[in-house]
Amino acid sequence: MLLYELRKKVLDTALSLPSYGLVWLAGGTVSARDPETNLVCTTPSGLDYRTLSAEDICVTDIDEKIVDSKYRPSVALTLWTNFFRKRPDVNAVVHTHSHAATAFAVTGQEMPIITETQANWFNRPIPITPYLSVEDPRFDMLPVELTADGFAVMLGQHGVITLGSNLDHALERAVTLEEAAKTYAYAKIFGTPRTLPPEVVRRSFDYYHNRYGQNADTEGEK
């Protein structure tokens, strides 16, 4: 099977989303690019992931031409491939409808960086788009433009997109963003949440990805 390991990883990631409280039923999308072939593996549109196998994950080229698929890919495929075209450092996209982060997206304001853990994974505050239906001509590119060199964007009245050099990083960002949104909501009960200054966020991000742990990670160096 073409790109079996990557297709299986896409499916496994999609199947893990409900366990983190990030989606329910057939919600959410997972897409990944194979750096060697530039082919893209994406969950099919509107199907319950629990009923799928690796061969059901859609394979297209970067221009969205079907390479191997018996199902229609995600209706937002153009958006996912635009991220890959614009960001050669990004090979994975996770789209979720997590409760706290989506609630924040409903406010129409960007999400600030409020904890060190959040800073470790995001090099800047999380921007937000206005509400965009999938048929809006701005849908396929505006989220990419607003994300710039960041690793997440909130879709107004919709949900969240997180990016990574691989699927593990994109998933961890989705979980981290949801936890940060919960923390922000709790902090509002006790007072006014304090945000981390941009220079602190940059230092934390750089340290975590280049000097922390057993193996240096060069993802997202800026």
C-alpha positions in Angstrom: 0.0 0.0 0.0 1.3 3.4 -0.9 2.6 5.3 2.2 1.1 2.8 4.5 3.0 4.0 7.6 2.0 7.6 7.1 -1.6 6.7 6.4 -1.8 4.6 9.5 -0.3 7.4 11.5 -2.9 9.8 10.2 -5.7 7.4 11.1 -4.2 6.7 14.6 -3.9 10.5 15.2 -7.5 11.0 14.1 -8.7 8.1 16.4 -6.8 9.7 19.3 -8.6 13.1 19.1 -11.7 12.1 21.1 -9.6 10.7 23.9 -8.2 14.2 24.5 -11.6 15.8 24.2 -10.7 17.5 21.0 -13.5 16.3 18.7 -16.6 14.0 18.8 -18.0 11.5 16.3 -16.7 12.4 12.7 -15.4 15.9 13.7 -11.9 17.2 13.0 -9.4 16.5 10.3 -5.8 15.2 10.2 -3.5 15.7 7.2 0.2 15.0 6.7 2.7 15.4 4.0 5.4 12.9 3.1 8.6 15.0 2.8 10.2 12.6 0.3 7.4 12.4 -2.2 5.5 15.6 -1.3 2.3 13.4 -1.3 -0.4 14.3 1.2 -2.4 11.9 3.3 -5.7 13.2 4.6 -8.7 11.9 6.4 -11.8 11.4 4.2 -14.7 13.8 4.4 -17.6 13.1 6.9 -16.8 9.5 7.9 -16.6 8.0 11.3 -12.8 7.3 11.8 -13.7 4.3 13.9 -14.9 2.5 10.8 -11.8 3.2 8.7 -8.5 1.4 8.0 -5.2 2.8 6.8 -6.1 2.2 3.2 -9.2 4.5 3.6 -6.9 7.5 4.2 -6.9 9.6 1.0 -3.6 10.2 -0.8 -3.2 13.2 -3.1 -0.4 15.2 -4.6 0.4 18.7 -3.3 -1.9 20.1 -6.1 -4.8 18.0 -4.7 -4.9 15.5 -7.6 -6.1 12.1 -6.3 -3.3 9.5 -6.2 -4.9 6.7 -4.2 -8.3 7.1 -2.6 -11.7 5.5 -2.7 -13.3 8.3 -0.7 -13.5 12.1 -1.1 -10.8 13.9 0.9 -11.5 16.5 3.5 -13.5 19.4 2.0 -10.8 21.7 3.3 -8.0 19.9 1.4 -7.0 23.1 -0.3 -6.5 24.8 3.0 -4.3 22.0 4.3 -2.2 21.9 1.1 -1.8 25.7 1.2 -0.2 25.3 4.7 2.2 22.8 3.2 3.0 24.9 0.2 3.5 28.0 2.3 5.4 26.4 5.1 8.1 23.9 4.1 8.8 23.3 7.8 5.3 22.0 8.4 4.4 18.4 7.5 1.3 17.9 9.6 -2.0 19.6 10.3 -4.6 18.8 13.0 -8.0 20.5 13.0 -10.2 20.1 16.1 -13.4 21.5 17.7 -12.1 21.4 21.3 -14.5 23.1 23.7 -12.4 25.6 25.6 -10.3 26.7 22.6 -13.4 27.0 20.4 -15.1 29.0 23.1 -12.2 31.3 23.1 -12.5 31.5 19.3 -16.1 32.7 19.7 -14.8 35.8 21.5 -13.2 37.1 18.4 -9.8 37.8 20.0 -6.5 36.2 19.6 -5.3 33.9 22.4 -2.4 35.2 24.4 0.5 33.1 25.7 -0.1 32.7 29.4 2.0 29.7 30.5 5.5 28.5 29.9 4.2 25.2 28.5 2.1 27.1 26.0 5.2 29.2 25.1 7.2 26.1 24.6 5.0 25.0 21.7 3.9 28.4 20.3 6.2 31.1 19.3 3.5 33.8 19.2 -0.1 34.5 20.3 -2.7 32.5 18.5 -4.5 34.6 15.8 -8.2 34.2 14.9 -10.0 34.5 11.6 -13.5 36.0 11.2 -16.1 33.4 10.7 -15.5 31.7 7.3 -17.7 29.1 5.8 -15.9 26.5 3.8 -17.3 28.1 0.6 -16.0 31.5 1.5 -13.3 32.5 -1.0 -11.1 33.6 1.9 -11.3 30.2 3.6 -8.5 28.5 1.7 -5.8 31.2 2.4 -6.7 33.6 5.1 -5.9 31.2 8.0 -2.5 30.5 6.4 -1.7 34.2 6.1 -2.8 34.9 9.7 -0.7 32.0 11.0 2.4 33.4 9.4 5.4 31.7 11.1 3.3 30.5 14.0 1.9 27.0 14.7 -1.8 27.5 15.3 -4.8 29.6 14.2 -8.3 29.7 15.6 -11.2 29.7 13.1 -13.9 32.1 14.3 -17.1 30.3 15.5 -15.6 27.0 14.3 -12.5 25.5 15.9 -8.7 25.3 15.9 -5.9 24.4 13.5 -2.5 23.3 14.8 0.7 22.6 12.8 3.8 20.6 13.3 6.9 19.2 11.6 5.2 15.9 12.3 1.9 14.6 13.5 3.1 14.1 17.1 3.9 17.8 17.3 0.7 19.0 15.7 -1.3 16.8 18.1 0.6 18.0 21.1 0.0 21.6 20.1 -3.8 20.8 19.8 -3.8 19.4 23.3 -1.6 22.2 24.7 -3.8 24.9 23.2 -7.0 23.3 24.7 -5.4 23.2 28.1 -4.2 26.8 27.8 -7.7 27.9 27.0 -9.0 26.0 30.0 -6.4 27.6 32.2 -7.3 31.1 30.9 -10.9 30.5 31.7 -10.1 29.4 35.3 -7.7 32.3 35.7 -10.5 34.7 34.8 -12.5 33.5 37.8 -9.7 34.5 40.1 -8.7 37.7 38.4 -7.0 39.1 35.3 -4.8 36.5 33.5 -1.2 37.7 33.0 0.4 37.1 29.6 4.1 36.4 28.9 6.0 39.1 27.1 7.0 38.3 23.5 10.7 38.1 24.3 10.1 35.6 27.1 7.9 33.5 24.7 10.6 33.5 22.1 13.3 32.4 24.6 11.1 29.7 26.0 10.3 28.4 22.5 13.9 28.4 21.4 15.1 26.7 24.6 12.5 24.0 24.4 13.1 23.1 20.7 16.9 23.5 20.7 18.4 22.7 24.1 15.8 20.9 26.2 15.6 17.1 26.6 17.6 14.3 25.1 17.5 15.4 21.5 17.6 18.9 20.0 14.7 19.7 17.8 15.1 22.3 15.1 11.4 22.7 14.3 10.3 26.3 13.9 13.6 28.1 14.5 13.0 31.8 14.0 
